[in-house]
């Protein structure tokens, strides 16, 4: 059995869909299945079992001999979450328990970290283990992921194989439920459909023009491809960046959506919300050498091709992964 936590979520549901697409069976989905608004993400996925998040630790203890690998993707992922009790419970303690069970029962584990751990980026974006302890996240969500990364690197006993992935700005099908936390591609598409224009944040940093803020955007299809590669090739345990390895501006992103929709470009720059203004990341770019050194050599989607594929084959049709 292959277990995926966060099965209702963006990355978890896409991962399950791709595992099914390429022929893996015995898929076990773990999440809070009382959340009605997310249930559509699993409508096309044939799971062997669906385990409630609160029961998973007990289930794993009883069924550990049948589990091939655990993908722990589930987490409280809102970057504007300031209730540390929630983050500590769902992101820190829950992950530690899964790690301990996978260690005790020799189950390979792949878990989700985040590029939010890099904070303002002044220390760079290196995923070398010796650099991780010095990182300073800008928000409690990033801090919860940072705590797990640091704790894991301190453990003398580990699963037989483990990997943590610092996801950068992931976009693509199955993010439709994320609201404010959905990608800029998703929001740009909806704005352009409704108003024939898109609103981007003004810059409050003199080094960047309005719309010139830079992000490492990575397509969900590349993310799940990397995760499955590491499931199938369990040779190099460690913490890895998972971005595209390139930095693109929000203006480029908006232009890509306009082009996919064959609509003339029309960009309006608006004030950035005050609650994110001081802790805003103006630049992210994943160093990807470690993933390549681990043997992953498949070419990533180009930024323009990924936007086009997402808009034409998913957003317009409102299709799932």
C-alpha positions in Angstrom: 0.0 0.0 0.0 1.1 3.6 -0.8 -0.1 6.1 1.8 -0.7 9.8 1.0 -1.7 12.2 3.8 -3.3 15.4 2.9 -5.2 13.5 0.2 -7.9 16.2 -0.2 -5.3 18.9 -0.7 -3.7 20.3 -3.8 -0.4 18.3 -3.9 -1.8 15.2 -2.2 -4.7 14.8 -4.6 -2.5 15.4 -7.6 0.0 12.9 -6.4 -2.7 10.3 -5.9 -4.1 11.0 -9.4 -0.7 10.5 -11.0 0.0 7.3 -9.1 -3.3 6.0 -10.4 -2.6 7.2 -13.9 0.7 5.3 -14.1 -0.8 2.1 -12.7 -0.2 2.0 -9.0 -3.0 0.4 -7.0 -3.6 0.0 -3.3 -3.6 3.7 -2.6 -4.5 4.8 0.9 -5.8 8.4 1.4 -5.5 10.1 4.7 -7.2 13.4 5.6 -10.0 15.1 7.5 -12.9 13.6 5.4 -15.5 15.8 7.0 -14.4 18.7 4.9 -17.2 18.8 2.2 -15.6 21.6 0.1 -12.6 19.5 -0.8 -14.2 16.1 -1.6 -14.3 16.8 -5.3 -10.5 16.4 -5.5 -10.8 12.6 -5.0 -13.9 11.9 -7.1 -11.9 10.3 -9.9 -9.4 8.5 -7.7 -9.9 4.8 -6.7 -8.4 4.5 -3.3 -8.2 1.2 -1.4 -8.9 2.9 1.9 -9.7 6.4 3.3 -8.4 6.9 6.8 -9.4 9.8 8.9 -6.4 12.0 9.9 -7.0 11.5 13.6 -7.0 7.7 13.3 -4.0 7.4 11.0 -1.3 6.8 13.6 -3.4 3.9 15.1 -4.1 2.5 11.7 -0.4 2.6 10.7 0.6 0.7 13.8 -1.8 -2.1 13.0 -1.1 -2.2 9.2 2.6 -1.3 9.0 3.6 -4.6 7.4 1.4 -3.8 4.3 2.7 -0.2 3.8 5.3 0.3 1.1 5.9 4.0 1.7 4.2 7.0 3.4 4.0 10.4 1.6 3.2 12.8 4.4 1.9 15.8 2.4 -0.8 16.9 4.8 -0.3 20.1 6.8 -1.8 23.4 7.8 -0.5 25.3 4.9 -1.8 28.9 5.2 1.0 31.4 5.3 -1.4 33.8 7.1 -2.1 31.4 10.0 -1.0 32.9 13.3 -2.5 30.3 15.6 0.7 28.5 16.7 -1.3 25.9 18.6 -2.8 24.7 15.3 0.5 24.7 13.5 2.3 23.0 16.3 -0.3 20.2 16.5 -0.8 19.6 12.8 2.6 20.4 11.3 5.1 19.6 14.1 3.7 17.0 16.5 1.8 15.1 13.8 4.8 14.9 11.6 7.1 13.8 14.4 4.7 10.9 15.3 4.7 9.7 11.6 8.5 9.9 11.5 8.8 7.9 14.7 6.4 5.2 13.4 8.1 5.0 10.1 11.4 4.6 11.9 10.1 1.9 14.3 8.5 -0.1 11.5 11.2 0.5 8.7 8.7 2.3 6.4 10.2 4.7 3.8 8.9 8.3 4.3 8.7 11.3 2.0 7.4 14.5 3.7 6.5 18.0 2.7 8.7 20.9 3.8 8.4 24.4 2.3 10.4 27.2 0.7 8.8 29.4 3.4 11.7 28.2 5.6 14.0 30.5 3.6 12.4 33.7 4.9 13.5 36.8 3.1 16.2 34.9 1.1 19.1 36.8 2.5 20.8 33.5 3.4 20.2 32.1 -0.1 18.3 29.1 -1.2 20.7 26.3 -0.6 19.3 22.9 0.5 22.6 21.8 1.9 22.0 20.3 5.4 24.6 22.4 7.1 22.7 25.6 6.0 19.3 24.7 7.3 19.8 25.5 11.0 20.5 29.1 10.2 17.3 29.8 8.3 14.9 32.5 9.6 11.3 32.0 8.3 9.0 35.1 8.1 5.8 33.5 9.3 4.6 30.8 11.8 3.8 28.4 9.0 7.4 28.6 7.7 8.6 28.2 11.3 6.6 25.0 11.8 8.3 23.5 8.7 11.7 24.8 9.8 11.3 23.1 13.2 10.6 19.7 11.6 13.5 20.0 9.2 15.9 20.8 12.1 14.5 18.1 14.3 14.8 15.4 11.6 18.4 16.3 10.9 19.1 15.7 14.6 17.7 12.2 14.6 20.1 9.3 14.9 17.4 6.8 14.1 15.6 7.2 10.8 13.3 5.4 8.4 15.3 3.1 5.9 14.8 5.9 3.3 13.5 9.4 3.9 13.3 12.7 1.9 11.9 16.1 2.7 11.0 18.5 -0.1 10.9 22.3 0.2 8.1 23.1 -2.2 8.5 26.5 -3.9 5.5 28.2 -5.6 3.5 25.3 -6.9 0.6 25.9 -9.4 -1.7 23.7 -11.4 -4.9 21.7 -11.3 -6.5 20.7 -8.0 -5.8 24.0 -6.3 -9.3 25.3 -6.9 -10.3 25.1 -3.2 -7.4 27.1 -1.8 -9.0 30.5 -1.9 -6.6 33.3 -1.1 -3.7 30.8 -0.9 -4.2 29.6 -4.5 -1.5 30.4 -7.1 -1.3 33.8 -8.9 -1.9 31.9 -12.1 -5.3 30.7 -10.8 -6.3 34.2 -9.6 -5.1 35.8 -12.8 -7.2 33.5 -14.9 -10.3 34.3 -12.9 -9.7 38.0 -13.0 -9.1 38.1 -16.7 -12.2 36.0 -17.4 -14.3 38.4 -15.3 -12.8 41.8 -16.1 -10.4 41.4 -19.0 -7.6 42.6 -16.8 -5.4 41.4 -13.9 -4.4 43.1 -10.7 -0.8 42.6 -9.4 0.7 44.0 -6.2 2.8 47.1 -6.3 6.4 46.7 -5.1 7.5 48.2 -1.8 11.1 47.4 -2.4 13.1 49.8 -4.5 15.1 46.9 -6.1 12.0 45.6 -7.8 9.5 47.3 -10.2 5.8 46.8 -9.8 5.1 43.3 -11.1 8.8 42.7 -11.1 8.8 40.6 -7.9 10.5 37.3 -8.7 9.3 33.8 -7.7 10.4 30.2 -8.5 7.1 28.9 -9.9 7.0 25.1 -10.4 4.2 23.2 -12.1 2.4 20.5 -10.2 3.2 17.9 -12.8 6.9 18.4 -12.2 6.3 18.1 -8.4 4.5 14.8 -8.6 7.1 13.5 -11.1 9.9 14.2 -8.6 8.0 12.7 -5.7 7.4 9.5 -7.6 11.0 9.3 -8.8 12.2 9.4 -5.2 9.6 6.7 -4.2 11.0 4.5 -7.0 14.7 5.3 -6.4 15.3 5.3 -2.7 19.0 5.9 -2.7 19.7 9.3 -1.3 18.0 10.4 1.9 17.9 14.1 2.7 16.1 17.4 2.4 15.7 18.8 -1.1 14.5 21.9 -2.8 11.7 21.3 -5.2 11.2 24.3 -7.5 11.9 24.9 -11.2 15.3 26.3 -10.6 14.3 29.6 -12.4 12.9 32.9 -11.1 10.1 34.5 -13.1 8.3 37.8 -12.5 4.6 38.2 -11.8 4.3 40.3 -14.9 5.6 37.4 -17.0 3.1 35.2 -15.4 0.2 37.5 -16.1 1.3 37.9 -19.7 1.4 34.2 -20.1 -2.2 33.9 -19.0 -3.3 36.7 -21.3 -1.5 34.9 -24.2 -3.1 31.5 -23.4 -6.5 33.2 -23.4 -5.7 35.2 -26.5 -6.7 38.4 -24.7 -4.7 41.7 -25.0 -2.6 42.4 -21.9 -4.1 44.7 -19.3 -2.4 44.9 -15.9 -3.4 47.1 -13.0 -1.0 47.5 -10.0 -2.7 47.6 -6.6 -1.6 48.2 -3.0 -0.3 45.1 -1.2 -2.4 44.1 1.9 -0.7 45.5 5.0 -0.8 42.1 6.8 1.7 40.6 4.3 3.7 43.8 3.3 6.5 43.6 5.8 7.1 39.9 5.5 6.8 39.7 1.7 9.3 37.6 -0.3 10.5 39.5 -3.3 12.8 36.8 -4.7 12.9 33.0 -4.5 14.9 30.6 -6.7 15.6 27.0 -5.8 19.1 25.6 -6.0 18.3 22.3 -7.7 21.8 20.6 -7.9 21.0 18.1 -5.1 18.0 16.6 -7.0 20.0 16.3 -10.2 22.9 14.7 -8.3 20.3 12.2 -6.9 19.6 11.1 -10.4 16.5 13.1 -11.4 17.3 14.3 -15.0 13.9 14.7 -16.5 13.3 18.2 -18.1 10.9 20.4 -16.2 8.0 22.1 -18.0 8.9 25.6 -19.3 7.1 28.4 -17.5 5.1 29.4 -20.6 4.2 25.8 -21.5 3.1 25.1 -18.0 0.8 28.2 -17.8 -0.7 27.3 -21.3 -1.3 23.7 -20.3 -2.9 24.7 -17.0 -5.2 27.4 -18.6 -6.2 25.5 -21.7 -6.5 21.9 -20.4 -7.7 22.5 -16.8 -8.8 26.0 -15.8 -11.1 26.6 -18.8 -12.7 23.2 -18.5 -12.5 23.2 -14.7 -10.8 19.8 -14.9 -9.1 18.0 -12.1 -5.6 16.5 -12.4 
